[in-house]
Amino acid sequence: MRCFRCHRFGHGRDRCRRNINLCVKCGEPGHRGEECDRSHKCINCKGDHLACSKNCPNYLEEQAILRYRAQEGWHLWTGPRGSGSGIGKGGATEIVRTRCEGRTCPEGDGPRDSTK
C-alpha cells in the first residue's frame, strides 16, 4: 500500500501524518507529478525512478513482507490469526530479511539485498 500524499509505503492517504503533498516524480512539495519537469527521484529509496515504480527496491521489499504475512495467514498488521498479539510489521520485516540473509533474493521472493 502506497500513500498518494507522501508516496511512502505502509499507509494510505487518509492515514498520512504529513500535511503536505509530495510529487510522485521528484519527491518535492509544491507541485504535482503531471506538472513536474525535474528528474526522477524516488522518495522511498532515492533512486532515479518514480515513487510508484514497481522496480523500486523498497516496493519489492514491501511486497515480500506482505506476501510472507499472507502465506503465514496473518492479518495485515496485527500478526497470526487467532494469536491475540502479533509481531507487527517490523517483526515481519526482520523475518523476511533473515530468510534472505547472505543471498540475493530473486525478484518477488524477498527484500532487496542491502549489501549491494
DRENFI-25439 format. One record per residue: x, y, z of N, C-alpha, C, O, CB in turn; residue in three letters; residue number from 1. Coordinates in Angstrom, 2 decimals, padded with zeros to 5 digits. Glycine has a CB too. Layout:
<rs>
R|n.east|n.north|n.up|ca.east|ca.north|ca.up|c.east|c.north|c.up|o.east|o.north|o.up|cb.east|cb.north|cb.up|resn|resi
R|X|Y|Z|X|Y|Z|X|Y|Z|X|Y|Z|X|Y|Z|ALA|NUM .
...
</rs>
This chain:
<rs>
R|n.east|n.north|n.up|ca.east|ca.north|ca.up|c.east|c.north|c.up|o.east|o.north|o.up|cb.east|cb.north|cb.up|resn|resi
R|000.84|-001.16|000.00|000.00|000.00|000.00|000.90|001.24|000.00|001.82|001.36|000.80|-000.96|-000.01|001.22|MET|1 .
R|000.60|002.16|-000.92|001.38|003.39|-001.01|000.46|004.58|-000.81|-000.64|004.63|-001.38|002.12|003.49|-002.37|ARG|2 .
R|000.89|005.52|-000.02|000.14|006.75|000.23|000.21|007.65|-001.00|001.29|007.83|-001.57|000.68|007.49|001.49|CYS|3 .
R|-000.91|008.21|-001.40|-000.92|009.11|-002.54|-000.69|010.56|-002.14|-000.81|011.45|-002.98|-002.24|009.00|-003.27|PHE|4 .
R|-000.35|010.82|-000.88|000.03|012.16|-000.43|001.55|012.25|-000.31|002.17|013.15|-000.89|-000.65|012.49|000.95|ARG|5 .
R|002.16|011.32|000.44|003.61|011.37|000.66|004.36|010.30|-000.15|005.59|010.36|-000.25|003.92|011.21|002.14|CYS|6 .
R|003.65|009.35|-000.70|004.19|008.28|-001.55|005.07|007.28|-000.79|005.87|006.57|-001.40|004.98|008.88|-002.67|HIS|7 .
R|004.91|007.23|000.52|005.60|006.22|001.33|004.71|004.98|001.41|003.51|005.05|001.14|005.93|006.76|002.75|ARG|8 .
R|005.31|003.86|001.79|004.57|002.61|001.89|004.06|002.38|003.30|004.60|002.92|004.27|005.45|001.45|001.45|PHE|9 .
R|003.00|001.58|003.41|002.52|001.15|004.71|001.29|001.87|005.23|000.76|001.51|006.28|003.59|001.30|005.68|GLY|10 .
R|000.82|002.89|004.52|-000.39|003.58|004.92|-001.01|004.24|003.69|-000.35|004.40|002.66|-000.10|004.64|006.03|HIS|11 .
R|-002.26|004.62|003.82|-002.95|005.30|002.73|-003.05|006.79|003.01|-002.69|007.26|004.09|-004.34|004.71|002.53|GLY|12 .
R|-003.54|007.52|002.04|-003.67|008.97|002.15|-004.48|009.39|003.37|-004.16|010.38|004.03|-004.32|009.53|000.89|ARG|13 .
R|-005.55|008.63|003.68|-006.41|009.01|004.79|-005.74|008.84|006.15|-006.22|009.40|007.14|-007.67|008.19|004.75|ASP|14 .
R|-004.65|008.09|006.23|-003.92|007.90|007.49|-002.55|008.57|007.48|-001.75|008.36|008.40|-003.76|006.42|007.77|ARG|15 .
R|-002.27|009.36|006.46|-000.97|010.02|006.34|-000.83|011.10|007.41|-001.75|011.88|007.64|-000.80|010.64|004.93|CYS|16 .
R|000.32|011.13|008.07|000.59|012.13|009.11|001.21|013.40|008.55|001.35|014.40|009.26|001.50|011.54|010.17|ARG|17 .
R|001.58|013.36|007.30|002.17|014.55|006.68|001.03|015.43|006.16|000.03|014.91|005.67|003.16|014.17|005.52|ARG|18 .
R|001.19|016.71|006.27|000.11|017.60|005.83|000.45|018.31|004.53|-000.13|019.35|004.21|-000.18|018.63|006.91|ASN|19 .
R|001.39|017.77|003.78|001.77|018.37|002.51|001.90|017.27|001.45|002.41|016.19|001.73|003.10|019.16|002.64|ILE|20 .
R|001.42|017.56|000.26|001.53|016.61|-000.85|002.93|016.67|-001.45|003.49|017.75|-001.64|000.47|016.91|-001.93|ASN|21 .
R|003.49|015.50|-001.74|004.80|015.42|-002.39|004.61|014.94|-003.82|003.68|014.20|-004.11|005.75|014.48|-001.61|LEU|22 .
R|005.48|015.36|-004.69|005.45|014.98|-006.09|005.89|013.52|-006.25|006.92|013.13|-005.70|006.35|015.91|-006.94|CYS|23 .
R|005.12|012.74|-006.97|005.45|011.33|-007.20|006.70|011.19|-008.08|007.36|010.15|-008.06|004.26|010.61|-007.86|VAL|24 .
R|007.03|012.24|-008.83|008.14|012.18|-009.77|009.48|012.56|-009.12|010.47|011.84|-009.29|007.87|013.10|-010.93|LYS|25 .
R|009.51|013.68|-008.39|010.78|014.16|-007.83|010.83|014.12|-006.30|011.90|014.29|-005.72|011.05|015.57|-008.30|CYS|26 .
R|009.69|013.90|-005.65|009.65|013.83|-004.19|009.61|015.17|-003.48|009.66|015.22|-002.25|010.82|013.08|-003.72|GLY|27 .
R|009.51|016.25|-004.24|009.49|017.59|-003.66|008.05|018.08|-003.47|007.15|017.67|-004.21|010.27|018.57|-004.55|GLU|28 .
R|007.83|018.96|-002.49|006.49|019.53|-002.29|006.21|020.66|-003.26|007.11|021.18|-003.92|006.33|020.02|-000.86|PRO|29 .
R|004.94|021.04|-003.35|004.57|022.25|-004.07|004.05|022.06|-005.48|003.62|023.03|-006.10|005.71|023.13|-004.13|GLY|30 .
R|004.07|020.85|-006.00|003.54|020.63|-007.34|003.17|019.16|-007.50|003.54|018.32|-006.68|004.58|021.05|-008.43|HIS|31 .
R|002.43|018.88|-008.56|002.00|017.51|-008.84|002.92|016.90|-009.89|003.62|017.62|-010.61|000.53|017.49|-009.32|ARG|32 .
R|002.91|015.58|-009.99|003.76|014.88|-010.94|003.54|015.29|-012.38|004.48|015.36|-013.17|003.55|013.42|-010.82|GLY|33 .
R|002.26|015.57|-012.74|001.95|015.98|-014.12|002.61|017.31|-014.47|002.87|017.58|-015.64|000.45|016.07|-014.32|GLU|34 .
R|002.87|018.14|-013.47|003.44|019.47|-013.68|004.96|019.48|-013.55|005.60|020.49|-013.84|002.84|020.45|-012.69|GLU|35 .
R|005.54|018.36|-013.13|006.96|018.30|-012.78|007.85|018.15|-014.02|007.60|017.31|-014.88|007.22|017.15|-011.82|CYS|36 .
R|008.89|018.98|-014.09|009.87|018.85|-015.17|011.26|018.49|-014.63|012.25|018.56|-015.35|009.94|020.16|-015.98|ASP|37 .
R|011.31|018.11|-013.36|012.58|017.72|-012.74|012.88|016.26|-013.04|012.01|015.51|-013.50|012.54|017.96|-011.22|ARG|38 .
R|014.11|015.85|-012.77|014.47|014.45|-012.98|013.84|013.58|-011.88|013.52|014.06|-010.79|016.01|014.27|-012.99|SER|39 .
R|013.67|012.32|-012.19|013.04|011.39|-011.26|013.91|011.16|-010.03|015.13|010.98|-010.14|012.75|010.05|-011.96|HIS|40 .
R|013.27|011.16|-008.85|013.96|010.82|-007.61|012.92|010.21|-006.66|012.02|010.89|-006.18|014.65|012.09|-006.96|LYS|41 .
R|013.06|008.93|-006.41|012.12|008.20|-005.58|012.22|008.67|-004.13|013.31|008.73|-003.56|012.37|006.69|-005.67|CYS|42 .
R|011.08|008.99|-003.54|011.03|009.44|-002.15|011.40|008.31|-001.18|011.82|008.57|-000.05|009.64|009.99|-001.81|ILE|43 .
R|011.24|007.06|-001.62|011.47|005.90|-000.75|012.92|005.42|-000.72|013.46|005.15|000.35|010.59|004.77|-001.17|ASN|44 .
R|013.54|005.33|-001.88|014.90|004.76|-001.93|015.93|005.73|-002.50|017.12|005.42|-002.55|014.90|003.49|-002.75|CYS|45 .
R|015.47|006.91|-002.95|016.33|007.94|-003.56|016.85|007.53|-004.93|017.77|008.16|-005.46|017.50|008.26|-002.65|LYS|46 .
R|016.28|006.46|-005.51|016.68|006.02|-006.84|016.14|006.94|-007.93|015.34|007.82|-007.64|016.19|004.61|-007.09|GLY|47 .
R|016.59|006.74|-009.17|016.17|007.60|-010.27|014.96|007.03|-011.00|015.01|006.75|-012.20|017.34|007.80|-011.24|ASP|48 .
R|013.87|006.87|-010.27|012.60|006.41|-010.81|011.46|007.05|-010.02|011.69|007.65|-008.97|012.50|004.86|-010.77|HIS|49 .
R|010.25|006.92|-010.51|009.08|007.45|-009.81|008.87|006.70|-008.50|009.29|005.55|-008.37|007.82|007.34|-010.70|LEU|50 .
R|008.22|007.34|-007.55|007.91|006.70|-006.26|006.95|005.53|-006.44|006.86|004.67|-005.56|007.33|007.72|-005.28|ALA|51 .
R|006.23|005.48|-007.55|005.27|004.40|-007.79|005.85|003.28|-008.64|005.11|002.40|-009.08|004.03|004.95|-008.48|CYS|52 .
R|007.15|003.28|-008.87|007.78|002.25|-009.71|007.71|000.87|-009.05|008.01|000.72|-007.86|009.24|002.62|-009.99|SER|53 .
R|007.31|-000.11|-009.82|007.27|-001.49|-009.32|008.67|-002.12|-009.30|008.83|-003.26|-008.86|006.32|-002.34|-010.18|LYS|54 .
R|009.68|-001.37|-009.77|011.06|-001.84|-009.70|011.83|-001.24|-008.53|013.00|-001.54|-008.33|011.79|-001.51|-011.00|ASN|55 .
R|011.17|-000.39|-007.74|011.80|000.23|-006.58|012.16|-000.86|-005.57|011.31|-001.70|-005.26|010.85|001.30|-005.93|CYS|56 .
R|013.38|-000.88|-005.05|013.77|-001.90|-004.07|012.89|-001.86|-002.82|012.61|-002.90|-002.23|015.22|-001.72|-003.68|PRO|57 .
R|012.46|-000.67|-002.41|011.58|-000.58|-001.24|010.20|-001.16|-001.53|009.59|-001.77|-000.66|011.45|000.88|-000.79|ASN|58 .
R|009.70|-000.97|-002.76|008.43|-001.56|-003.15|008.54|-003.08|-003.13|007.66|-003.77|-002.62|008.00|-001.06|-004.56|TYR|59 .
R|009.63|-003.61|-003.69|009.82|-005.07|-003.73|009.91|-005.65|-002.32|009.39|-006.73|-002.06|011.09|-005.42|-004.52|LEU|60 .
R|010.57|-004.93|-001.42|010.66|-005.37|-000.03|009.28|-005.36|000.63|008.92|-006.31|001.33|011.64|-004.47|000.76|GLU|61 .
R|008.53|-004.30|000.41|007.18|-004.21|000.98|006.31|-005.35|000.47|005.54|-005.94|001.23|006.55|-002.85|000.64|GLU|62 .
R|006.42|-005.66|-000.82|005.64|-006.76|-001.38|006.04|-008.10|-000.77|005.19|-008.95|-000.52|005.80|-006.81|-002.89|GLN|63 .
R|007.34|-008.30|-000.54|007.81|-009.54|000.09|007.26|-009.69|001.50|006.88|-010.78|001.91|009.35|-009.58|000.12|ALA|64 .
R|007.21|-008.60|002.23|006.67|-008.63|003.60|005.20|-008.98|003.57|004.74|-009.83|004.33|006.89|-007.27|004.30|ILE|65 .
R|004.44|-008.32|002.69|003.01|-008.59|002.60|002.74|-010.03|002.14|001.82|-010.67|002.62|002.33|-007.60|001.66|LEU|66 .
R|003.56|-010.52|001.21|003.41|-011.90|000.73|003.69|-012.89|001.85|002.96|-013.86|002.01|004.37|-012.16|-000.46|ARG|67 .
R|004.72|-012.64|002.63|005.06|-013.51|003.76|003.91|-013.54|004.77|003.51|-014.61|005.24|006.37|-013.04|004.44|TYR|68 .
R|003.39|-012.38|005.09|002.30|-012.30|006.06|001.08|-013.04|005.55|000.40|-013.72|006.32|001.95|-010.83|006.35|ARG|69 .
R|000.78|-012.93|004.26|-000.37|-013.63|003.69|-000.14|-015.14|003.71|-001.06|-015.90|004.03|-000.63|-013.15|002.25|ALA|70 .
R|001.06|-015.59|003.37|001.36|-017.02|003.37|001.26|-017.62|004.77|000.89|-018.78|004.92|002.76|-017.27|002.82|GLN|71 .
R|001.59|-016.84|005.78|001.53|-017.30|007.17|000.14|-017.14|007.77|-000.09|-017.52|008.92|002.54|-016.55|008.01|GLU|72 .
R|-000.80|-016.58|006.98|-002.16|-016.41|007.45|-002.33|-015.28|008.45|-003.21|-015.32|009.30|-002.63|-017.67|008.07|GLY|73 .
R|-001.49|-014.27|008.34|-001.55|-013.14|009.27|-002.53|-012.09|008.77|-002.74|-011.94|007.57|-000.16|-012.52|009.47|TRP|74 .
R|-003.12|-011.37|009.71|-003.86|-010.17|009.36|-002.84|-009.15|008.90|-001.64|-009.30|009.15|-004.71|-009.63|010.57|HIS|75 .
R|-003.30|-008.12|008.22|-002.38|-007.19|007.59|-001.29|-006.66|008.53|-000.11|-006.72|008.18|-003.14|-006.04|007.04|LEU|76 .
R|-001.66|-006.14|009.73|-000.63|-005.56|010.61|-000.60|-006.17|011.99|000.30|-005.83|012.77|-000.85|-004.09|010.72|TRP|77 .
R|-001.52|-007.04|012.35|-001.61|-007.46|013.74|-000.88|-008.74|014.07|-000.49|-008.92|015.22|-003.02|-007.61|014.10|THR|78 .
R|-000.69|-009.62|013.15|000.02|-010.86|013.45|-000.79|-012.07|013.08|-001.82|-011.96|012.41|000.38|-010.91|014.91|GLY|79 .
R|-000.35|-013.26|013.51|-001.03|-014.50|013.15|-002.49|-014.48|013.57|-002.83|-013.98|014.64|-000.31|-015.70|013.78|PRO|80 .
R|-003.34|-015.03|012.74|-004.77|-015.08|013.05|-004.99|-015.88|014.32|-004.43|-016.96|014.50|-005.58|-015.69|011.90|ARG|81 .
R|-005.83|-015.32|015.20|-006.17|-016.02|016.43|-005.13|-015.92|017.52|-005.33|-016.48|018.60|-006.42|-017.43|016.14|GLY|82 .
R|-004.02|-015.22|017.28|-002.95|-015.18|018.28|-003.22|-014.14|019.37|-002.71|-014.26|020.48|-001.62|-014.89|017.62|SER|83 .
R|-004.01|-013.14|019.04|-004.27|-012.09|020.01|-003.17|-011.04|020.04|-003.43|-009.89|020.38|-004.44|-012.67|021.38|GLY|84 .
R|-001.97|-011.42|019.69|-000.88|-010.43|019.60|000.07|-010.87|018.51|000.34|-012.06|018.33|-000.13|-010.28|020.97|SER|85 .
R|000.56|-009.91|017.79|001.44|-010.23|016.68|002.79|-009.59|016.85|003.03|-008.84|017.79|000.83|-009.81|015.37|GLY|86 .
R|003.67|-009.89|015.92|005.00|-009.29|015.98|005.03|-007.95|015.28|006.02|-007.23|015.36|006.03|-010.23|015.37|ILE|87 .
R|003.94|-007.60|014.58|003.87|-006.32|013.91|004.67|-006.31|012.62|005.36|-007.27|012.30|004.37|-005.23|014.82|GLY|88 .
R|004.56|-005.22|011.90|005.22|-005.09|010.61|006.74|-005.17|010.74|007.40|-005.82|009.94|004.83|-003.79|009.94|LYS|89 .
R|007.30|-004.51|011.76|008.75|-004.52|011.94|009.29|-005.93|012.13|010.33|-006.27|011.58|009.13|-003.66|013.11|GLY|90 .
R|008.59|-006.74|012.91|008.99|-008.12|013.11|008.93|-008.93|011.84|009.80|-009.75|011.57|008.13|-008.77|014.16|GLY|91 .
R|007.88|-008.70|011.04|007.75|-009.39|009.76|008.89|-008.99|008.83|009.41|-009.82|008.08|006.40|-009.08|009.11|ALA|92 .
R|009.28|-007.72|008.88|010.40|-007.26|008.06|011.66|-008.02|008.42|012.39|-008.46|007.53|010.62|-005.75|008.25|THR|93 .
R|011.92|-008.19|009.71|013.11|-008.92|010.14|013.06|-010.38|009.73|014.08|-010.95|009.34|013.27|-008.82|011.65|GLU|94 .
R|011.89|-011.00|009.81|011.75|-012.39|009.39|012.07|-012.52|007.92|012.82|-013.42|007.52|010.34|-012.93|009.69|ILE|95 .
R|011.51|-011.64|007.09|011.75|-011.71|005.66|013.21|-011.45|005.36|013.79|-012.13|004.52|010.87|-010.69|004.91|VAL|96 .
R|013.83|-010.49|006.03|015.26|-010.22|005.81|016.10|-011.42|006.22|017.07|-011.75|005.54|015.70|-008.97|006.60|ARG|97 .
R|015.75|-012.06|007.33|016.51|-013.22|007.80|016.42|-014.36|006.79|017.40|-015.06|006.55|015.99|-013.69|009.17|THR|98 .
R|015.25|-014.56|006.20|015.08|-015.61|005.21|016.02|-015.42|004.03|016.42|-016.39|003.39|013.64|-015.66|004.72|ARG|99 .
R|016.37|-014.18|003.74|017.19|-013.88|002.57|018.62|-013.50|002.94|019.40|-013.11|002.06|016.55|-012.77|001.79|CYS|100 .
R|018.97|-013.59|004.20|020.29|-013.18|004.64|021.37|-013.98|003.92|021.28|-015.20|003.79|020.42|-013.35|006.17|GLU|101 .
R|022.38|-013.27|003.47|023.52|-013.93|002.84|023.29|-014.32|001.39|024.17|-014.94|000.78|023.88|-015.14|003.61|GLY|102 .
R|022.15|-013.98|000.83|021.92|-014.28|-000.58|021.07|-013.17|-001.17|020.42|-012.42|-000.44|021.23|-015.67|-000.77|ARG|103 .
R|021.07|-013.08|-002.45|020.21|-012.11|-003.12|018.90|-012.80|-003.41|018.86|-013.82|-004.09|020.87|-011.56|-004.44|THR|104 .
R|017.83|-012.25|-002.90|016.52|-012.84|-003.13|016.12|-012.63|-004.58|016.29|-011.53|-005.11|015.46|-012.24|-002.18|CYS|105 .
R|015.59|-013.65|-005.22|015.07|-013.44|-006.56|013.93|-012.43|-006.51|013.25|-012.32|-005.49|014.58|-014.78|-007.18|PRO|106 .
R|013.73|-011.70|-007.60|012.67|-010.71|-007.62|011.35|-011.37|-007.25|010.98|-012.42|-007.79|012.58|-010.03|-009.00|GLU|107 .
R|010.65|-010.75|-006.32|009.37|-011.28|-005.90|009.47|-012.30|-004.81|008.45|-012.81|-004.35|008.67|-011.86|-007.05|GLY|108 .
R|010.70|-012.64|-004.35|010.85|-013.67|-003.33|011.33|-013.10|-002.00|011.38|-013.83|-001.01|011.81|-014.72|-003.79|ASP|109 .
R|011.67|-011.84|-001.96|012.14|-011.28|-000.71|012.61|-009.87|-000.86|012.48|-009.29|-001.94|013.24|-012.12|-000.14|GLY|110 .
R|013.16|-009.31|000.20|013.60|-007.92|000.15|014.88|-007.77|-000.63|015.55|-008.75|-000.98|013.80|-007.37|001.55|PRO|111 .
R|015.20|-006.54|-000.90|016.42|-006.26|-001.64|017.64|-006.67|-000.82|017.57|-006.76|000.41|016.50|-004.76|-002.01|ARG|112 .
R|018.73|-006.93|-001.50|019.98|-007.27|-000.83|020.64|-005.98|-000.42|021.12|-005.23|-001.27|020.91|-008.13|-001.75|ASP|113 .
R|020.69|-005.70|000.88|021.21|-004.42|001.36|022.72|-004.33|001.29|023.29|-003.29|001.62|020.75|-004.18|002.76|SER|114 .
R|023.39|-005.41|000.87|024.86|-005.38|000.78|025.33|-004.79|-000.53|026.52|-004.54|-000.70|025.43|-006.77|000.95|THR|115 .
R|024.40|-004.57|-001.47|024.80|-004.03|-002.78|025.01|-002.54|-002.71|025.36|-001.92|-003.72|023.77|-004.34|-003.83|LYS|116 .
</rs>
